[in-house]
Every structure is written in C-alpha cells, then in structure tokens.
C-alpha cells in the first residue's frame, strides 16, 4: 500500500469503527498489508494472502465437506485477520 493508499485505508477503517460497522478489506496480498489492516482496526480481509481464486463450485464443495448442511449459494466468504 502506498502512503496515500494507507491514509485512505486508515480513514475507511476509522469510519467503520465510528459507525460501529464491521469492515472487510478486499485485495489483501501480503502479510504486511494484513498487519497494517489489523493496526488500523480492520479485523477482516480477503485476497491472495489467504487463498487464491477458486470456482464457486469448488468453494461449495469445500464448505459443504466441513459442515453437515448444504452451503447457500450466497454464503459470504472472508478471513478473520486477528
């Protein structure tokens, strides 16, 4: 993240905290980015740092294998950064 990008990310995380909203970062590609997001108070993220892209069908197979019930087609996916 560049300096201007850092400022924007910090501001968005702060807005989320001020409004008591859960903020999810998209496009987290490195551990350094994940660390900065945690420092800014953004506890959730998704991106290549955690998993490469997969097909919807593969996601449903993986999630269904871990649960006893089918996964809805609109199930949100994200990673907890903390």
PDB file of N, CA, C and O in Angstrom:
ATOM      1  N   UNK A   1       0.842  -1.168   0.000  1.00  0.00           N
ATOM      2  CA  UNK A   1       0.000   0.000   0.000  1.00  0.00           C
ATOM      3  C   UNK A   1       0.893   1.239   0.000  1.00  0.00           C
ATOM      4  O   UNK A   1       1.826   1.332   0.798  1.00  0.00           O
ATOM      5  N   UNK A   2       0.620   2.161  -0.863  1.00  0.00           N
ATOM      6  CA  UNK A   2       1.362   3.420  -0.892  1.00  0.00           C
ATOM      7  C   UNK A   2       0.869   4.338   0.210  1.00  0.00           C
ATOM      8  O   UNK A   2      -0.179   4.097   0.810  1.00  0.00           O
ATOM      9  N   UNK A   3       1.635   5.399   0.476  1.00  0.00           N
ATOM     10  CA  UNK A   3       1.272   6.316   1.566  1.00  0.00           C
ATOM     11  C   UNK A   3      -0.142   6.850   1.422  1.00  0.00           C
ATOM     12  O   UNK A   3      -0.901   6.844   2.391  1.00  0.00           O
ATOM     13  N   UNK A   4      -0.522   7.322   0.211  1.00  0.00           N
ATOM     14  CA  UNK A   4      -1.892   7.807   0.021  1.00  0.00           C
ATOM     15  C   UNK A   4      -2.898   6.684   0.231  1.00  0.00           C
ATOM     16  O   UNK A   4      -3.968   6.889   0.803  1.00  0.00           O
ATOM     17  N   UNK A   5      -2.541   5.506  -0.235  1.00  0.00           N
ATOM     18  CA  UNK A   5      -3.408   4.352  -0.044  1.00  0.00           C
ATOM     19  C   UNK A   5      -3.564   4.015   1.428  1.00  0.00           C
ATOM     20  O   UNK A   5      -4.655   3.671   1.883  1.00  0.00           O
ATOM     21  N   UNK A   6      -2.467   4.117   2.170  1.00  0.00           N
ATOM     22  CA  UNK A   6      -2.527   3.864   3.609  1.00  0.00           C
ATOM     23  C   UNK A   6      -3.480   4.834   4.288  1.00  0.00           C
ATOM     24  O   UNK A   6      -4.273   4.437   5.142  1.00  0.00           O
ATOM     25  N   UNK A   7      -3.405   6.103   3.911  1.00  0.00           N
ATOM     26  CA  UNK A   7      -4.267   7.119   4.518  1.00  0.00           C
ATOM     27  C   UNK A   7      -5.736   6.828   4.232  1.00  0.00           C
ATOM     28  O   UNK A   7      -6.589   6.984   5.106  1.00  0.00           O
ATOM     29  N   UNK A   8      -6.022   6.409   3.018  1.00  0.00           N
ATOM     30  CA  UNK A   8      -7.409   6.096   2.648  1.00  0.00           C
ATOM     31  C   UNK A   8      -7.897   4.879   3.424  1.00  0.00           C
ATOM     32  O   UNK A   8      -9.008   4.882   3.955  1.00  0.00           O
ATOM     33  N   UNK A   9      -7.070   3.843   3.489  1.00  0.00           N
ATOM     34  CA  UNK A   9      -7.450   2.632   4.227  1.00  0.00           C
ATOM     35  C   UNK A   9      -7.675   2.950   5.696  1.00  0.00           C
ATOM     36  O   UNK A   9      -8.651   2.487   6.287  1.00  0.00           O
ATOM     37  N   UNK A  10      -6.787   3.733   6.293  1.00  0.00           N
ATOM     38  CA  UNK A  10      -6.935   4.108   7.706  1.00  0.00           C
ATOM     39  C   UNK A  10      -8.223   4.896   7.909  1.00  0.00           C
ATOM     40  O   UNK A  10      -8.934   4.686   8.892  1.00  0.00           O
ATOM     41  N   UNK A  11      -8.526   5.805   6.981  1.00  0.00           N
ATOM     42  CA  UNK A  11      -9.739   6.622   7.103  1.00  0.00           C
ATOM     43  C   UNK A  11     -10.993   5.760   6.997  1.00  0.00           C
ATOM     44  O   UNK A  11     -11.936   5.944   7.767  1.00  0.00           O
ATOM     45  N   UNK A  12     -11.013   4.829   6.056  1.00  0.00           N
ATOM     46  CA  UNK A  12     -12.183   3.951   5.894  1.00  0.00           C
ATOM     47  C   UNK A  12     -12.356   3.071   7.132  1.00  0.00           C
ATOM     48  O   UNK A  12     -13.475   2.876   7.606  1.00  0.00           O
ATOM     49  N   UNK A  13     -11.240   2.538   7.657  1.00  0.00           N
ATOM     50  CA  UNK A  13     -11.324   1.720   8.875  1.00  0.00           C
ATOM     51  C   UNK A  13     -11.861   2.556  10.035  1.00  0.00           C
ATOM     52  O   UNK A  13     -12.673   2.075  10.825  1.00  0.00           O
ATOM     53  N   UNK A  14     -11.416   3.790  10.138  1.00  0.00           N
ATOM     54  CA  UNK A  14     -11.885   4.678  11.209  1.00  0.00           C
ATOM     55  C   UNK A  14     -13.376   4.993  11.068  1.00  0.00           C
ATOM     56  O   UNK A  14     -14.110   5.022  12.055  1.00  0.00           O
ATOM     57  N   UNK A  15     -13.810   5.225   9.836  1.00  0.00           N
ATOM     58  CA  UNK A  15     -15.230   5.470   9.595  1.00  0.00           C
ATOM     59  C   UNK A  15     -16.053   4.255  10.049  1.00  0.00           C
ATOM     60  O   UNK A  15     -17.083   4.403  10.707  1.00  0.00           O
ATOM     61  N   UNK A  16     -15.584   3.059   9.689  1.00  0.00           N
ATOM     62  CA  UNK A  16     -16.278   1.842  10.109  1.00  0.00           C
ATOM     63  C   UNK A  16     -16.363   1.735  11.615  1.00  0.00           C
ATOM     64  O   UNK A  16     -17.415   1.391  12.155  1.00  0.00           O
ATOM     65  N   UNK A  17     -15.269   2.026  12.302  1.00  0.00           N
ATOM     66  CA  UNK A  17     -15.272   1.963  13.766  1.00  0.00           C
ATOM     67  C   UNK A  17     -16.210   3.009  14.360  1.00  0.00           C
ATOM     68  O   UNK A  17     -16.955   2.725  15.297  1.00  0.00           O
ATOM     69  N   UNK A  18     -16.166   4.218  13.809  1.00  0.00           N
ATOM     70  CA  UNK A  18     -17.010   5.301  14.320  1.00  0.00           C
ATOM     71  C   UNK A  18     -18.490   4.962  14.174  1.00  0.00           C
ATOM     72  O   UNK A  18     -19.296   5.276  15.050  1.00  0.00           O
ATOM     73  N   UNK A  19     -18.838   4.325  13.072  1.00  0.00           N
ATOM     74  CA  UNK A  19     -20.230   3.966  12.812  1.00  0.00           C
ATOM     75  C   UNK A  19     -20.601   2.583  13.362  1.00  0.00           C
ATOM     76  O   UNK A  19     -21.706   2.090  13.136  1.00  0.00           O
ATOM     77  N   UNK A  20     -19.663   1.967  14.087  1.00  0.00           N
ATOM     78  CA  UNK A  20     -19.869   0.643  14.671  1.00  0.00           C
ATOM     79  C   UNK A  20     -20.214  -0.393  13.594  1.00  0.00           C
ATOM     80  O   UNK A  20     -21.133  -1.197  13.753  1.00  0.00           O
ATOM     81  N   UNK A  21     -19.454  -0.352  12.496  1.00  0.00           N
ATOM     82  CA  UNK A  21     -19.628  -1.293  11.393  1.00  0.00           C
ATOM     83  C   UNK A  21     -18.431  -2.231  11.315  1.00  0.00           C
ATOM     84  O   UNK A  21     -17.312  -1.849  11.658  1.00  0.00           O
ATOM     85  N   UNK A  22     -18.669  -3.452  10.864  1.00  0.00           N
ATOM     86  CA  UNK A  22     -17.567  -4.372  10.611  1.00  0.00           C
ATOM     87  C   UNK A  22     -17.009  -4.058   9.227  1.00  0.00           C
ATOM     88  O   UNK A  22     -17.754  -4.013   8.248  1.00  0.00           O
ATOM     89  N   UNK A  23     -15.704  -3.844   9.148  1.00  0.00           N
ATOM     90  CA  UNK A  23     -15.056  -3.502   7.894  1.00  0.00           C
ATOM     91  C   UNK A  23     -14.302  -4.715   7.370  1.00  0.00           C
ATOM     92  O   UNK A  23     -13.591  -5.382   8.123  1.00  0.00           O
ATOM     93  N   UNK A  24     -14.456  -5.003   6.078  1.00  0.00           N
ATOM     94  CA  UNK A  24     -13.780  -6.121   5.435  1.00  0.00           C
ATOM     95  C   UNK A  24     -12.891  -5.562   4.326  1.00  0.00           C
ATOM     96  O   UNK A  24     -13.373  -4.876   3.424  1.00  0.00           O
ATOM     97  N   UNK A  25     -11.593  -5.858   4.395  1.00  0.00           N
ATOM     98  CA  UNK A  25     -10.654  -5.398   3.376  1.00  0.00           C
ATOM     99  C   UNK A  25     -10.624  -6.388   2.216  1.00  0.00           C
ATOM    100  O   UNK A  25     -10.578  -7.600   2.427  1.00  0.00           O
ATOM    101  N   UNK A  26     -10.648  -5.880   1.023  1.00  0.00           N
ATOM    102  CA  UNK A  26     -10.595  -6.686  -0.192  1.00  0.00           C
ATOM    103  C   UNK A  26      -9.219  -6.513  -0.821  1.00  0.00           C
ATOM    104  O   UNK A  26      -8.659  -5.417  -0.805  1.00  0.00           O
ATOM    105  N   UNK A  27      -8.678  -7.584  -1.371  1.00  0.00           N
ATOM    106  CA  UNK A  27      -7.421  -7.489  -2.109  1.00  0.00           C
ATOM    107  C   UNK A  27      -6.178  -7.518  -1.240  1.00  0.00           C
ATOM    108  O   UNK A  27      -5.157  -6.934  -1.603  1.00  0.00           O
ATOM    109  N   UNK A  28      -6.248  -8.195  -0.089  1.00  0.00           N
ATOM    110  CA  UNK A  28      -5.076  -8.302   0.782  1.00  0.00           C
ATOM    111  C   UNK A  28      -4.114  -9.308   0.147  1.00  0.00           C
ATOM    112  O   UNK A  28      -4.444 -10.485   0.004  1.00  0.00           O
ATOM    113  N   UNK A  29      -2.933  -8.842  -0.229  1.00  0.00           N
ATOM    114  CA  UNK A  29      -1.992  -9.697  -0.955  1.00  0.00           C
ATOM    115  C   UNK A  29      -0.748 -10.068  -0.169  1.00  0.00           C
ATOM    116  O   UNK A  29      -0.074 -11.033  -0.531  1.00  0.00           O
ATOM    117  N   UNK A  30      -0.416  -9.346   0.889  1.00  0.00           N
ATOM    118  CA  UNK A  30       0.810  -9.631   1.638  1.00  0.00           C
ATOM    119  C   UNK A  30       0.535  -9.622   3.143  1.00  0.00           C
ATOM    120  O   UNK A  30      -0.465  -9.073   3.605  1.00  0.00           O
ATOM    121  N   UNK A  31       1.450 -10.243   3.893  1.00  0.00           N
ATOM    122  CA  UNK A  31       1.346 -10.227   5.353  1.00  0.00           C
ATOM    123  C   UNK A  31       1.497  -8.800   5.875  1.00  0.00           C
ATOM    124  O   UNK A  31       0.861  -8.432   6.863  1.00  0.00           O
ATOM    125  N   UNK A  32       2.329  -7.997   5.223  1.00  0.00           N
ATOM    126  CA  UNK A  32       2.493  -6.595   5.630  1.00  0.00           C
ATOM    127  C   UNK A  32       1.168  -5.840   5.539  1.00  0.00           C
ATOM    128  O   UNK A  32       0.835  -5.067   6.437  1.00  0.00           O
ATOM    129  N   UNK A  33       0.417  -6.056   4.470  1.00  0.00           N
ATOM    130  CA  UNK A  33      -0.887  -5.416   4.335  1.00  0.00           C
ATOM    131  C   UNK A  33      -1.833  -5.894   5.427  1.00  0.00           C
ATOM    132  O   UNK A  33      -2.555  -5.089   6.016  1.00  0.00           O
ATOM    133  N   UNK A  34      -1.837  -7.194   5.705  1.00  0.00           N
ATOM    134  CA  UNK A  34      -2.710  -7.738   6.747  1.00  0.00           C
ATOM    135  C   UNK A  34      -2.355  -7.132   8.104  1.00  0.00           C
ATOM    136  O   UNK A  34      -3.245  -6.813   8.893  1.00  0.00           O
ATOM    137  N   UNK A  35      -1.073  -6.973   8.375  1.00  0.00           N
ATOM    138  CA  UNK A  35      -0.634  -6.378   9.637  1.00  0.00           C
ATOM    139  C   UNK A  35      -1.110  -4.927   9.752  1.00  0.00           C
ATOM    140  O   UNK A  35      -1.622  -4.524  10.796  1.00  0.00           O
ATOM    141  N   UNK A  36      -0.943  -4.148   8.688  1.00  0.00           N
ATOM    142  CA  UNK A  36      -1.408  -2.760   8.700  1.00  0.00           C
ATOM    143  C   UNK A  36      -2.912  -2.679   8.933  1.00  0.00           C
ATOM    144  O   UNK A  36      -3.387  -1.832   9.690  1.00  0.00           O
ATOM    145  N   UNK A  37      -3.647  -3.554   8.289  1.00  0.00           N
ATOM    146  CA  UNK A  37      -5.105  -3.555   8.453  1.00  0.00           C
ATOM    147  C   UNK A  37      -5.495  -3.838   9.893  1.00  0.00           C
ATOM    148  O   UNK A  37      -6.404  -3.205  10.430  1.00  0.00           O
ATOM    149  N   UNK A  38      -4.804  -4.796  10.525  1.00  0.00           N
ATOM    150  CA  UNK A  38      -5.073  -5.075  11.943  1.00  0.00           C
ATOM    151  C   UNK A  38      -4.783  -3.843  12.789  1.00  0.00           C
ATOM    152  O   UNK A  38      -5.552  -3.505  13.688  1.00  0.00           O
ATOM    153  N   UNK A  39      -3.667  -3.172  12.497  1.00  0.00           N
ATOM    154  CA  UNK A  39      -3.308  -1.968  13.245  1.00  0.00           C
ATOM    155  C   UNK A  39      -4.358  -0.866  13.063  1.00  0.00           C
ATOM    156  O   UNK A  39      -4.617  -0.097  13.988  1.00  0.00           O
ATOM    157  N   UNK A  40      -4.954  -0.792  11.883  1.00  0.00           N
ATOM    158  CA  UNK A  40      -5.980   0.216  11.611  1.00  0.00           C
ATOM    159  C   UNK A  40      -7.331  -0.166  12.196  1.00  0.00           C
ATOM    160  O   UNK A  40      -8.269   0.629  12.155  1.00  0.00           O
ATOM    161  N   UNK A  41      -7.441  -1.380  12.742  1.00  0.00           N
ATOM    162  CA  UNK A  41      -8.702  -1.808  13.339  1.00  0.00           C
ATOM    163  C   UNK A  41      -9.640  -2.490  12.370  1.00  0.00           C
ATOM    164  O   UNK A  41     -10.845  -2.560  12.612  1.00  0.00           O
ATOM    165  N   UNK A  42      -9.101  -2.992  11.276  1.00  0.00           N
ATOM    166  CA  UNK A  42      -9.910  -3.728  10.292  1.00  0.00           C
ATOM    167  C   UNK A  42      -9.667  -5.224  10.522  1.00  0.00           C
ATOM    168  O   UNK A  42      -8.625  -5.740  10.119  1.00  0.00           O
ATOM    169  N   UNK A  43     -10.609  -5.929  11.162  1.00  0.00           N
ATOM    170  CA  UNK A  43     -10.364  -7.304  11.571  1.00  0.00           C
ATOM    171  C   UNK A  43     -10.607  -8.376  10.507  1.00  0.00           C
ATOM    172  O   UNK A  43     -10.285  -9.543  10.730  1.00  0.00           O
ATOM    173  N   UNK A  44     -11.164  -8.003   9.365  1.00  0.00           N
ATOM    174  CA  UNK A  44     -11.496  -8.996   8.345  1.00  0.00           C
ATOM    175  C   UNK A  44     -10.871  -8.628   7.009  1.00  0.00           C
ATOM    176  O   UNK A  44     -10.702  -7.453   6.684  1.00  0.00           O
ATOM    177  N   UNK A  45     -10.532  -9.661   6.240  1.00  0.00           N
ATOM    178  CA  UNK A  45      -9.990  -9.406   4.917  1.00  0.00           C
ATOM    179  C   UNK A  45     -10.068 -10.633   4.043  1.00  0.00           C
ATOM    180  O   UNK A  45     -10.273 -11.751   4.514  1.00  0.00           O
ATOM    181  N   UNK A  46      -9.901 -10.398   2.772  1.00  0.00           N
ATOM    182  CA  UNK A  46      -9.836 -11.496   1.822  1.00  0.00           C
ATOM    183  C   UNK A  46      -8.891 -11.095   0.707  1.00  0.00           C
ATOM    184  O   UNK A  46      -8.696  -9.910   0.436  1.00  0.00           O
ATOM    185  N   UNK A  47      -8.315 -12.080   0.072  1.00  0.00           N
ATOM    186  CA  UNK A  47      -7.374 -11.810  -1.005  1.00  0.00           C
ATOM    187  C   UNK A  47      -6.352 -12.929  -1.132  1.00  0.00           C
ATOM    188  O   UNK A  47      -6.435 -13.938  -0.432  1.00  0.00           O
ATOM    189  N   UNK A  48      -5.384 -12.743  -2.032  1.00  0.00           N
ATOM    190  CA  UNK A  48      -4.387 -13.768  -2.313  1.00  0.00           C
ATOM    191  C   UNK A  48      -3.538 -14.129  -1.101  1.00  0.00           C
ATOM    192  O   UNK A  48      -2.983 -15.227  -1.052  1.00  0.00           O
ATOM    193  N   UNK A  49      -3.423 -13.239  -0.127  1.00  0.00           N
ATOM    194  CA  UNK A  49      -2.663 -13.562   1.086  1.00  0.00           C
ATOM    195  C   UNK A  49      -3.244 -14.796   1.768  1.00  0.00           C
ATOM    196  O   UNK A  49      -2.511 -15.551   2.406  1.00  0.00           O
ATOM    197  N   UNK A  50      -4.530 -15.006   1.643  1.00  0.00           N
ATOM    198  CA  UNK A  50      -5.201 -16.089   2.345  1.00  0.00           C
ATOM    199  C   UNK A  50      -5.557 -17.254   1.431  1.00  0.00           C
ATOM    200  O   UNK A  50      -5.490 -18.409   1.852  1.00  0.00           O
ATOM    201  N   UNK A  51      -5.929 -16.973   0.205  1.00  0.00           N
ATOM    202  CA  UNK A  51      -6.306 -18.046  -0.722  1.00  0.00           C
ATOM    203  C   UNK A  51      -6.391 -17.500  -2.135  1.00  0.00           C
ATOM    204  O   UNK A  51      -6.842 -16.376  -2.354  1.00  0.00           O
ATOM    205  N   UNK A  52      -5.958 -18.296  -3.079  1.00  0.00           N
ATOM    206  CA  UNK A  52      -6.097 -17.939  -4.491  1.00  0.00           C
ATOM    207  C   UNK A  52      -7.541 -18.142  -4.915  1.00  0.00           C
ATOM    208  O   UNK A  52      -8.306 -18.830  -4.240  1.00  0.00           O
ATOM    209  N   UNK A  53      -7.900 -17.548  -6.019  1.00  0.00           N
ATOM    210  CA  UNK A  53      -9.263 -17.659  -6.531  1.00  0.00           C
ATOM    211  C   UNK A  53      -9.611 -19.107  -6.852  1.00  0.00           C
ATOM    212  O   UNK A  53      -8.779 -19.876  -7.333  1.00  0.00           O
ATOM    213  N   UNK A  54     -10.870 -19.458  -6.570  1.00  0.00           N
ATOM    214  CA  UNK A  54     -11.393 -20.772  -6.910  1.00  0.00           C
ATOM    215  C   UNK A  54     -12.748 -20.576  -7.567  1.00  0.00           C
ATOM    216  O   UNK A  54     -13.314 -19.483  -7.547  1.00  0.00           O
ATOM    217  N   UNK A  55     -13.246 -21.632  -8.139  1.00  0.00           N
ATOM    218  CA  UNK A  55     -14.581 -21.558  -8.729  1.00  0.00           C
ATOM    219  C   UNK A  55     -15.624 -21.635  -7.621  1.00  0.00           C
ATOM    220  O   UNK A  55     -15.352 -22.145  -6.534  1.00  0.00           O
ATOM    221  N   UNK A  56     -16.795 -21.136  -7.899  1.00  0.00           N
ATOM    222  CA  UNK A  56     -17.906 -21.204  -6.938  1.00  0.00           C
ATOM    223  C   UNK A  56     -18.205 -22.657  -6.585  1.00  0.00           C
ATOM    224  O   UNK A  56     -18.475 -22.983  -5.429  1.00  0.00           O
ATOM    225  N   UNK A  57     -18.153 -23.517  -7.586  1.00  0.00           N
ATOM    226  CA  UNK A  57     -18.436 -24.938  -7.354  1.00  0.00           C
ATOM    227  C   UNK A  57     -17.415 -25.524  -6.366  1.00  0.00           C
ATOM    228  O   UNK A  57     -17.790 -26.274  -5.466  1.00  0.00           O
ATOM    229  N   UNK A  58     -16.131 -25.185  -6.530  1.00  0.00           N
ATOM    230  CA  UNK A  58     -15.100 -25.705  -5.630  1.00  0.00           C
ATOM    231  C   UNK A  58     -15.299 -25.162  -4.208  1.00  0.00           C
ATOM    232  O   UNK A  58     -15.124 -25.900  -3.239  1.00  0.00           O
ATOM    233  N   UNK A  59     -15.659 -23.893  -4.076  1.00  0.00           N
ATOM    234  CA  UNK A  59     -15.931 -23.329  -2.754  1.00  0.00           C
ATOM    235  C   UNK A  59     -17.074 -24.077  -2.071  1.00  0.00           C
ATOM    236  O   UNK A  59     -16.984 -24.423  -0.893  1.00  0.00           O
ATOM    237  N   UNK A  60     -18.133 -24.319  -2.809  1.00  0.00           N
ATOM    238  CA  UNK A  60     -19.278 -25.030  -2.233  1.00  0.00           C
ATOM    239  C   UNK A  60     -18.872 -26.438  -1.798  1.00  0.00           C
ATOM    240  O   UNK A  60     -19.307 -26.905  -0.745  1.00  0.00           O
ATOM    241  N   UNK A  61     -18.039 -27.127  -2.600  1.00  0.00           N
ATOM    242  CA  UNK A  61     -17.578 -28.463  -2.232  1.00  0.00           C
ATOM    243  C   UNK A  61     -16.767 -28.423  -0.937  1.00  0.00           C
ATOM    244  O   UNK A  61     -16.972 -29.249  -0.047  1.00  0.00           O
ATOM    245  N   UNK A  62     -15.849 -27.464  -0.834  1.00  0.00           N
ATOM    246  CA  UNK A  62     -15.007 -27.355   0.358  1.00  0.00           C
ATOM    247  C   UNK A  62     -15.827 -27.021   1.597  1.00  0.00           C
ATOM    248  O   UNK A  62     -15.621 -27.610   2.659  1.00  0.00           O
ATOM    249  N   UNK A  63     -16.753 -26.080   1.465  1.00  0.00           N
ATOM    250  CA  UNK A  63     -17.558 -25.671   2.610  1.00  0.00           C
ATOM    251  C   UNK A  63     -18.555 -26.749   3.017  1.00  0.00           C
ATOM    252  O   UNK A  63     -18.774 -26.966   4.209  1.00  0.00           O
ATOM    253  N   UNK A  64     -19.154 -27.415   2.061  1.00  0.00           N
ATOM    254  CA  UNK A  64     -20.117 -28.470   2.359  1.00  0.00           C
ATOM    255  C   UNK A  64     -19.420 -29.643   3.041  1.00  0.00           C
ATOM    256  O   UNK A  64     -20.001 -30.282   3.918  1.00  0.00           O
ATOM    257  N   UNK A  65     -18.188 -29.929   2.648  1.00  0.00           N
ATOM    258  CA  UNK A  65     -17.440 -31.022   3.270  1.00  0.00           C
ATOM    259  C   UNK A  65     -17.158 -30.733   4.742  1.00  0.00           C
ATOM    260  O   UNK A  65     -16.973 -31.668   5.522  1.00  0.00           O
ATOM    261  N   UNK A  66     -17.123 -29.455   5.140  1.00  0.00           N
ATOM    262  CA  UNK A  66     -16.831 -29.084   6.528  1.00  0.00           C
ATOM    263  C   UNK A  66     -18.087 -28.946   7.379  1.00  0.00           C
ATOM    264  O   UNK A  66     -17.984 -28.806   8.598  1.00  0.00           O
ATOM    265  N   UNK A  67     -19.259 -28.983   6.774  1.00  0.00           N
ATOM    266  CA  UNK A  67     -20.492 -28.805   7.528  1.00  0.00           C
ATOM    267  C   UNK A  67     -21.422 -29.975   7.264  1.00  0.00           C
ATOM    268  O   UNK A  67     -21.228 -30.742   6.321  1.00  0.00           O
ATOM    269  N   UNK A  68     -22.421 -30.099   8.101  1.00  0.00           N
ATOM    270  CA  UNK A  68     -23.395 -31.168   7.909  1.00  0.00           C
ATOM    271  C   UNK A  68     -24.574 -30.719   7.061  1.00  0.00           C
ATOM    272  O   UNK A  68     -25.437 -31.525   6.712  1.00  0.00           O
ATOM    273  N   UNK A  69     -24.614 -29.412   6.722  1.00  0.00           N
ATOM    274  CA  UNK A  69     -25.719 -28.908   5.917  1.00  0.00           C
ATOM    275  C   UNK A  69     -25.179 -28.222   4.661  1.00  0.00           C
ATOM    276  O   UNK A  69     -24.045 -27.744   4.659  1.00  0.00           O
ATOM    277  N   UNK A  70     -25.971 -28.168   3.608  1.00  0.00           N
ATOM    278  CA  UNK A  70     -25.526 -27.507   2.390  1.00  0.00           C
ATOM    279  C   UNK A  70     -25.254 -26.022   2.632  1.00  0.00           C
ATOM    280  O   UNK A  70     -25.872 -25.396   3.493  1.00  0.00           O
ATOM    281  N   UNK A  71     -24.334 -25.483   1.871  1.00  0.00           N
ATOM    282  CA  UNK A  71     -23.973 -24.071   1.972  1.00  0.00           C
ATOM    283  C   UNK A  71     -24.813 -23.282   0.980  1.00  0.00           C
ATOM    284  O   UNK A  71     -24.881 -23.658  -0.190  1.00  0.00           O
ATOM    285  N   UNK A  72     -25.458 -22.196   1.410  1.00  0.00           N
ATOM    286  CA  UNK A  72     -26.245 -21.402   0.477  1.00  0.00           C
ATOM    287  C   UNK A  72     -25.368 -20.801  -0.622  1.00  0.00           C
ATOM    288  O   UNK A  72     -24.193 -20.516  -0.393  1.00  0.00           O
ATOM    289  N   UNK A  73     -25.928 -20.613  -1.791  1.00  0.00           N
ATOM    290  CA  UNK A  73     -25.176 -20.085  -2.928  1.00  0.00           C
ATOM    291  C   UNK A  73     -24.636 -18.689  -2.654  1.00  0.00           C
ATOM    292  O   UNK A  73     -23.648 -18.289  -3.271  1.00  0.00           O
ATOM    293  N   UNK A  74     -25.248 -17.941  -1.754  1.00  0.00           N
ATOM    294  CA  UNK A  74     -24.824 -16.569  -1.489  1.00  0.00           C
ATOM    295  C   UNK A  74     -23.991 -16.451  -0.213  1.00  0.00           C
ATOM    296  O   UNK A  74     -23.845 -15.355   0.328  1.00  0.00           O
ATOM    297  N   UNK A  75     -23.449 -17.558   0.268  1.00  0.00           N
ATOM    298  CA  UNK A  75     -22.680 -17.531   1.506  1.00  0.00           C
ATOM    299  C   UNK A  75     -21.452 -16.636   1.370  1.00  0.00           C
ATOM    300  O   UNK A  75     -20.629 -16.862   0.483  1.00  0.00           O
ATOM    301  N   UNK A  76     -21.307 -15.609   2.241  1.00  0.00           N
ATOM    302  CA  UNK A  76     -20.143 -14.719   2.152  1.00  0.00           C
ATOM    303  C   UNK A  76     -18.895 -15.422   2.681  1.00  0.00           C
ATOM    304  O   UNK A  76     -18.960 -16.192   3.639  1.00  0.00           O
ATOM    305  N   UNK A  77     -17.774 -15.148   2.051  1.00  0.00           N
ATOM    306  CA  UNK A  77     -16.508 -15.716   2.478  1.00  0.00           C
ATOM    307  C   UNK A  77     -15.575 -14.606   2.900  1.00  0.00           C
ATOM    308  O   UNK A  77     -15.535 -13.563   2.247  1.00  0.00           O
ATOM    309  N   UNK A  78     -14.838 -14.789   3.946  1.00  0.00           N
ATOM    310  CA  UNK A  78     -13.861 -13.810   4.406  1.00  0.00           C
ATOM    311  C   UNK A  78     -12.953 -14.450   5.430  1.00  0.00           C
ATOM    312  O   UNK A  78     -13.256 -15.519   5.960  1.00  0.00           O
ATOM    313  N   UNK A  79     -11.865 -13.814   5.702  1.00  0.00           N
ATOM    314  CA  UNK A  79     -10.888 -14.329   6.628  1.00  0.00           C
ATOM    315  C   UNK A  79     -10.764 -13.357   7.793  1.00  0.00           C
ATOM    316  O   UNK A  79     -10.724 -12.143   7.593  1.00  0.00           O
ATOM    317  N   UNK A  80     -10.705 -13.888   9.007  1.00  0.00           N
ATOM    318  CA  UNK A  80     -10.507 -13.042  10.178  1.00  0.00           C
ATOM    319  C   UNK A  80      -9.012 -12.779  10.304  1.00  0.00           C
ATOM    320  O   UNK A  80      -8.219 -13.719  10.320  1.00  0.00           O
ATOM    321  N   UNK A  81      -8.626 -11.527  10.393  1.00  0.00           N
ATOM    322  CA  UNK A  81      -7.232 -11.142  10.432  1.00  0.00           C
ATOM    323  C   UNK A  81      -6.627 -11.199  11.816  1.00  0.00           C
ATOM    324  O   UNK A  81      -5.403 -11.149  11.943  1.00  0.00           O
ATOM    325  N   UNK A  82      -7.426 -11.302  12.850  1.00  0.00           N
ATOM    326  CA  UNK A  82      -6.885 -11.275  14.206  1.00  0.00           C
ATOM    327  C   UNK A  82      -6.478 -12.626  14.685  1.00  0.00           C
ATOM    328  O   UNK A  82      -6.003 -12.764  15.812  1.00  0.00           O
TER     329      UNK A  82
END
